[in-house]
Amino acid sequence: MVTAAQPLTLRKAGTSRKAGTPRAAAVRYLGPNWYASVMGTAIVATAGAGLPGHVLGLRTACTAVWALSFTMLLALLAARALHWTYHRDQARAHLLDPAMAPFYGCLSMALLAVGGGALVVGQAWIGTRTAVVLDFVLFGAGTAIGLVAAVAVPYLMVVRHRIEPGQASPVWLLPLVAPMVSAALGPLLIPHLPAGQPRETLLLACVAMFGLSLLAVFVMMPVILARLITTGPLPLALTPALFLVLGPLGQSTTAVGKFADFAPGVVPAPYEQGFGTLAVLYGVPVMGFALLWLGLATAMVLRARRRGMGFAMTWWAFTFPVGTCVTGAEALARHTGLVAFEVLAVALYVLLVAAWSVAAVRTARGLVSGELLAAPR
């Protein structure tokens, strides 16, 4: 259905006693990984809005894409509410499945991405006041869920999941990256808070979430790399998940850029210059590694495609992580003034739009046919 290999817990889970209505039955196998489609759509809008230069109609197109992501979020929240209401056995099975539980981090990131998009592009259609209120609500909910997921999912992996060394996957990064998304998007709300301590508190809270997420990713990455080197390539359908490693790299570069953008007048003078220095000294080498990983992940995906890799919901991994690299390159272009980073941002955005178009069309086709909502084979 939506992951590389469906776990035994999903295959054996009993049907819910309340799943009598066709609408409820249709969402029985709808997992939290579907929130990745919302994230991937929202990042197309926000990343496009930050591109250098002026392209006629691009801003309007980005706003339309954000509106689509907002609609998708509402529909998915309703569908997932049905899932939890009528198929609690399946929902519990997802939590106890090490391949599915990490996707609960996607709920947080979907809320955050749509909320941030409301301020970046959505306010042109819904008004600034509505956009600010919407972002405050979605940022608060997304941050709370992300922090809970960052603790709860690793806890479940330690005490409830039974994991073999060869099962390590980039999917495990998802709940750990969620606080980094909060760190990157939280500064957008700073101008809408009272001056003084409220603004400084939000900025430093975002810095704390940056550190929380970054260090957690540093701890997890060696496990994932060791699995790839000692066990070999990921299963074909899971290979796109290699792109998830780009998420913490691009998002952390975006975050330090946002800190530098909003620090002046918020933190004392010695620190506001420090954030500007950090944006460049941290962002440039991390973006370099992101490009290295992009090359490696692309080579592995092409290999998997030659061996018969078909479409799965894992293809949405080609969108949001690449989008964070676009916003990271945009941040570096702002703080260095180098045309090279502007060119990089445009090139990565073209890749993002192409990947989103393919994933969106194939997902829509799978929904219409019912294949993506069918029981796992």
C-alpha positions as CSV (number, residue, x, y, z in Angstrom):
1,M,0.0,0.0,0.0
2,V,2.1,2.8,1.3
3,T,5.4,1.4,2.6
4,A,7.9,-0.9,1.2
5,A,6.8,-3.9,3.1
6,Q,3.7,-4.3,5.2
7,P,4.3,-5.6,8.6
8,L,2.8,-8.8,10.0
9,T,0.8,-6.7,12.5
10,L,-1.1,-5.0,9.7
11,R,-1.9,-8.3,7.9
12,K,-3.3,-9.9,11.1
13,A,-5.2,-7.0,12.5
14,G,-8.9,-7.7,12.9
15,T,-11.6,-5.7,11.2
16,S,-13.3,-3.1,13.3
17,R,-16.8,-3.9,14.6
18,K,-17.9,-0.4,13.6
19,A,-16.5,-0.4,10.0
20,G,-19.9,-1.0,8.5
21,T,-20.2,2.2,6.4
22,P,-18.5,2.3,3.0
23,R,-16.9,5.7,3.9
24,A,-15.4,4.3,7.1
25,A,-14.3,1.1,5.3
26,A,-12.4,3.1,2.7
27,V,-10.0,4.6,5.2
28,R,-9.2,1.4,7.1
29,Y,-5.7,1.3,5.6
30,L,-5.1,5.0,5.4
31,G,-1.9,5.6,7.4
32,P,-0.2,8.7,8.8
33,N,2.3,8.5,5.9
34,W,-0.4,10.2,3.7
35,Y,0.4,13.5,5.4
36,A,3.6,13.5,3.3
37,S,1.5,14.5,0.4
38,V,0.3,17.6,2.2
39,M,3.9,18.5,3.2
40,G,5.1,18.0,-0.4
41,T,2.4,20.2,-1.8
42,A,2.8,23.0,0.7
43,I,6.6,23.2,0.1
44,V,6.0,23.7,-3.6
45,A,4.2,26.9,-2.7
46,T,6.5,28.3,-0.1
47,A,9.7,27.4,-1.9
48,G,8.4,29.0,-5.2
49,A,7.6,32.2,-3.4
50,G,11.2,32.7,-2.3
51,L,12.9,32.2,-5.7
52,P,15.0,35.1,-7.0
53,G,13.8,37.3,-9.7
54,H,10.2,37.8,-10.8
55,V,8.3,35.3,-12.9
56,L,4.9,36.4,-14.1
57,G,2.2,34.5,-12.5
58,L,4.5,32.4,-10.2
59,R,3.2,34.0,-7.0
60,T,-0.4,33.4,-8.0
61,A,0.4,29.8,-8.9
62,C,2.1,29.3,-5.5
63,T,-0.9,30.7,-3.7
64,A,-3.2,28.3,-5.6
65,V,-0.9,25.4,-4.7
66,W,-1.0,26.4,-1.0
67,A,-4.8,26.5,-1.2
68,L,-4.7,23.0,-2.5
69,S,-2.4,21.9,0.3
70,F,-4.8,23.5,2.9
71,T,-7.7,21.6,1.3
72,M,-5.8,18.4,1.3
73,L,-4.9,18.9,5.0
74,L,-8.6,19.3,5.9
75,A,-9.7,16.3,3.9
76,L,-6.9,14.1,5.4
77,L,-7.6,15.2,9.0
78,A,-11.2,14.2,8.5
79,A,-10.3,10.9,6.9
80,R,-7.8,10.1,9.7
81,A,-10.5,11.0,12.3
82,L,-12.7,8.4,10.7
83,H,-9.8,6.0,10.7
84,W,-9.2,6.4,14.5
85,T,-13.0,6.3,15.2
86,Y,-13.8,3.1,13.3
87,H,-10.5,1.3,12.9
88,R,-8.7,1.7,16.2
89,D,-7.2,-1.8,15.9
90,Q,-5.5,-0.7,12.7
91,A,-4.4,2.6,14.2
92,R,-2.8,0.8,17.2
93,A,-1.1,-1.6,14.7
94,H,0.4,1.4,13.0
95,L,1.8,2.7,16.3
96,L,3.3,-0.7,17.1
97,D,4.9,-1.0,13.6
98,P,8.4,0.4,13.4
99,A,7.9,1.0,9.6
100,M,4.8,3.1,10.1
101,A,5.0,4.7,13.6
102,P,7.7,7.3,12.5
103,F,5.2,8.7,10.0
104,Y,3.3,10.3,12.9
105,G,6.0,13.0,12.6
106,C,4.4,13.8,9.2
107,L,1.2,15.0,10.9
108,S,3.3,17.7,12.7
109,M,5.1,18.7,9.6
110,A,1.9,18.9,7.5
111,L,0.3,21.3,10.0
112,L,3.5,23.4,10.1
113,A,4.0,23.5,6.4
114,V,0.4,24.7,5.7
115,G,0.6,27.2,8.5
116,G,3.8,28.7,7.3
117,G,2.5,28.8,3.8
118,A,-0.5,30.9,5.0
119,L,1.9,33.7,5.9
120,V,4.3,33.3,3.0
121,V,1.7,33.2,0.2
122,G,-1.8,32.5,1.6
123,Q,-2.4,36.0,3.0
124,A,-2.8,37.3,-0.5
125,W,-6.1,35.5,-0.7
126,I,-7.3,35.2,2.9
127,G,-5.9,38.4,4.4
128,T,-3.1,39.0,6.8
129,R,-5.1,38.8,10.0
130,T,-6.6,35.4,9.0
131,A,-3.2,34.1,7.8
132,V,-1.6,35.1,11.2
133,V,-4.3,33.4,13.2
134,L,-4.2,30.3,11.1
135,D,-0.5,30.1,11.3
136,F,-0.5,30.6,15.1
137,V,-3.0,27.7,15.5
138,L,-1.3,25.3,13.1
139,F,2.2,26.2,14.4
140,G,1.1,25.6,18.0
141,A,-0.6,22.3,17.2
142,G,2.2,21.2,14.9
143,T,5.0,22.0,17.3
144,A,3.2,20.3,20.2
145,I,2.6,17.1,18.1
146,G,6.1,17.2,16.8
147,L,7.7,17.4,20.2
148,V,5.5,14.6,21.4
149,A,6.4,12.5,18.4
150,A,10.1,13.2,18.8
151,V,9.9,11.5,22.3
152,A,7.1,9.0,21.9
153,V,8.2,7.3,18.6
154,P,11.8,6.6,19.8
155,Y,10.3,5.4,23.1
156,L,8.1,2.9,21.3
157,M,11.0,1.8,19.2
158,V,13.0,1.0,22.4
159,V,10.3,-0.6,24.6
160,R,7.7,-2.0,22.2
161,H,9.0,-2.5,18.7
162,R,11.1,-5.5,17.9
163,I,13.7,-4.2,15.4
164,E,16.4,-6.2,13.7
165,P,19.7,-4.4,12.6
166,G,18.8,-4.7,9.0
167,Q,15.5,-2.8,9.4
168,A,17.1,0.6,10.0
169,S,15.5,3.1,7.6
170,P,15.7,6.8,6.8
171,V,12.0,6.8,7.7
172,W,13.2,6.8,11.3
173,L,14.3,10.4,10.8
174,L,10.7,11.7,10.4
175,P,9.7,12.3,14.0
176,L,13.2,13.8,14.7
177,V,13.0,16.3,11.9
178,A,9.5,17.7,12.9
179,P,11.0,20.1,15.6
180,M,13.4,21.4,12.9
181,V,10.4,22.4,10.8
182,S,9.1,24.3,13.7
183,A,12.4,26.0,14.1
184,A,12.5,27.1,10.5
185,L,8.9,28.3,10.3
186,G,8.5,29.8,13.8
187,P,10.4,33.0,13.1
188,L,7.7,34.0,10.6
189,L,5.5,34.7,13.6
190,I,8.0,36.9,15.4
191,P,6.8,40.3,13.8
192,H,3.3,39.5,14.9
193,L,4.2,39.2,18.6
194,P,4.7,42.1,21.0
195,A,8.2,43.5,21.0
196,G,10.6,42.5,23.8
197,Q,10.5,39.2,25.6
198,P,7.7,37.5,23.6
199,R,9.7,37.8,20.4
200,E,13.0,36.9,21.9
201,T,11.4,33.9,23.6
202,L,10.0,32.5,20.4
203,L,13.3,33.0,18.5
204,L,15.3,31.2,21.2
205,A,12.7,28.5,21.4
206,C,13.2,27.9,17.7
207,V,16.9,27.8,18.3
208,A,16.4,25.2,21.0
209,M,14.3,23.1,18.7
210,F,16.9,23.4,16.0
211,G,19.5,22.0,18.4
212,L,17.1,19.3,19.7
213,S,16.4,18.0,16.2
214,L,19.9,18.4,14.8
215,L,21.6,16.4,17.6
216,A,18.9,13.7,17.5
217,V,19.5,13.3,13.7
218,F,23.2,13.1,14.3
219,V,22.6,10.2,16.7
220,M,20.3,8.4,14.2
221,M,22.2,8.9,11.0
222,P,25.1,6.5,11.8
223,V,22.6,3.7,12.4
224,I,21.0,4.3,9.0
225,L,24.4,4.5,7.2
226,A,25.7,1.4,8.9
227,R,22.6,-0.5,7.7
228,L,23.1,0.6,4.1
229,I,26.8,-0.3,4.1
230,T,26.6,-3.6,5.9
231,T,23.2,-4.9,4.6
232,G,23.0,-3.4,1.1
233,P,20.4,-1.3,-0.7
234,L,16.9,-0.7,0.7
235,P,14.0,-2.7,-0.7
236,L,12.9,-1.3,-4.1
237,A,9.7,0.4,-2.9
238,L,11.5,2.0,0.1
239,T,14.4,3.4,-1.9
240,P,12.9,6.8,-2.4
241,A,13.1,7.2,1.4
242,L,16.8,7.9,1.0
243,F,15.7,11.4,0.0
244,L,14.4,11.9,3.5
245,V,18.0,12.5,4.7
246,L,17.9,15.8,2.7
247,G,15.1,17.0,5.0
248,P,17.2,17.8,8.2
249,L,20.0,19.1,6.0
250,G,17.9,21.6,3.9
251,Q,15.6,22.5,6.8
252,S,18.4,23.2,9.2
253,T,20.0,25.5,6.6
254,T,16.7,27.2,6.2
255,A,16.3,27.5,9.9
256,V,19.7,29.3,10.5
257,G,18.9,31.6,7.6
258,K,15.5,32.5,9.2
259,F,17.2,33.1,12.6
260,A,19.5,35.6,10.9
261,D,16.6,37.3,9.1
262,F,14.6,37.9,12.2
263,A,17.3,38.3,14.9
264,P,18.0,42.0,14.4
265,G,16.1,44.0,17.0
266,V,15.0,40.8,18.8
267,V,18.2,39.7,20.5
268,P,21.0,41.9,21.9
269,A,23.6,43.2,19.4
270,P,26.4,40.7,19.9
271,Y,24.1,37.8,19.1
272,E,22.2,39.2,16.1
273,Q,25.5,39.4,14.1
274,G,26.3,35.9,15.3
275,F,23.2,34.5,13.7
276,G,24.2,36.1,10.4
277,T,27.6,34.4,10.6
278,L,26.0,31.1,11.6
279,A,23.7,31.2,8.6
280,V,26.8,31.1,6.3
281,L,29.3,29.1,8.2
282,Y,26.8,26.4,9.0
283,G,24.7,26.5,5.8
284,V,27.3,26.3,3.2
285,P,29.0,23.1,4.3
286,V,25.7,21.4,5.1
287,M,24.3,22.3,1.7
288,G,27.5,20.8,0.2
289,F,26.8,17.5,2.0
290,A,23.1,17.7,0.9
291,L,24.2,17.9,-2.7
292,L,26.5,14.9,-2.2
293,W,23.6,12.9,-0.6
294,L,21.3,14.0,-3.4
295,G,23.7,12.5,-6.0
296,L,23.9,9.2,-4.0
297,A,20.2,9.0,-3.4
298,T,19.5,9.7,-7.1
299,A,21.9,7.0,-8.2
300,M,20.2,4.5,-5.8
301,V,16.7,5.4,-7.1
302,L,17.8,5.0,-10.7
303,R,19.2,1.6,-9.8
304,A,15.9,0.6,-8.1
305,R,13.9,1.9,-11.1
306,R,15.9,-0.3,-13.5
307,R,15.1,-3.2,-11.3
308,G,11.4,-2.6,-11.4
309,M,10.6,-0.1,-8.6
310,G,6.9,0.9,-9.1
311,F,5.0,3.8,-7.7
312,A,4.2,3.9,-3.9
313,M,3.4,6.6,-1.5
314,T,7.2,6.6,-0.7
315,W,7.6,8.7,-3.9
316,W,6.4,11.7,-1.9
317,A,9.9,11.6,-0.3
318,F,11.1,13.2,-3.5
319,T,9.1,16.4,-2.7
320,F,9.4,17.9,0.8
321,P,13.1,17.1,1.4
322,V,14.1,18.6,-1.9
323,G,11.9,21.6,-1.1
324,T,13.8,22.2,2.1
325,C,17.0,22.3,0.0
326,V,15.4,24.9,-2.2
327,T,14.5,27.1,0.8
328,G,18.0,26.5,2.2
329,A,19.6,27.6,-1.1
330,E,17.4,30.7,-1.1
331,A,18.5,31.5,2.5
332,L,22.2,31.2,1.4
333,A,21.6,33.4,-1.6
334,R,20.1,36.1,0.7
335,H,23.0,36.0,3.1
336,T,25.9,35.6,0.7
337,G,24.6,37.5,-2.3
338,L,26.1,34.8,-4.6
339,V,24.3,34.1,-7.9
340,A,25.5,30.5,-7.6
341,F,23.0,29.9,-4.8
342,E,20.2,31.5,-6.8
343,V,20.9,29.2,-9.7
344,L,21.0,26.3,-7.3
345,A,17.6,27.2,-5.8
346,V,16.0,27.5,-9.3
347,A,17.5,24.2,-10.4
348,L,16.3,22.4,-7.3
349,Y,12.9,24.0,-7.6
350,V,12.5,22.6,-11.2
351,L,13.4,19.2,-9.8
352,L,10.8,19.7,-7.0
353,V,8.0,20.7,-9.3
354,A,8.8,17.7,-11.6
355,A,8.8,15.3,-8.7
356,W,5.6,16.8,-7.2
357,S,3.8,16.6,-10.5
358,V,4.6,12.9,-10.9
359,A,3.7,12.0,-7.3
360,A,0.5,14.0,-7.4
361,V,-0.8,12.5,-10.7
362,R,0.1,8.9,-9.7
363,T,-1.5,9.4,-6.2
364,A,-4.7,10.8,-7.8
365,R,-4.8,7.9,-10.2
366,G,-4.3,5.4,-7.3
367,L,-7.1,7.1,-5.3
368,V,-9.5,6.9,-8.2
369,S,-8.8,3.3,-8.9
370,G,-8.8,2.4,-5.2
371,E,-5.4,0.8,-5.4
372,L,-3.8,3.0,-2.8
373,L,-6.5,2.5,-0.2
374,A,-6.8,-1.3,-0.7
375,A,-5.6,-3.8,1.9
376,P,-1.9,-4.6,1.8
377,R,-0.8,-7.4,-0.4
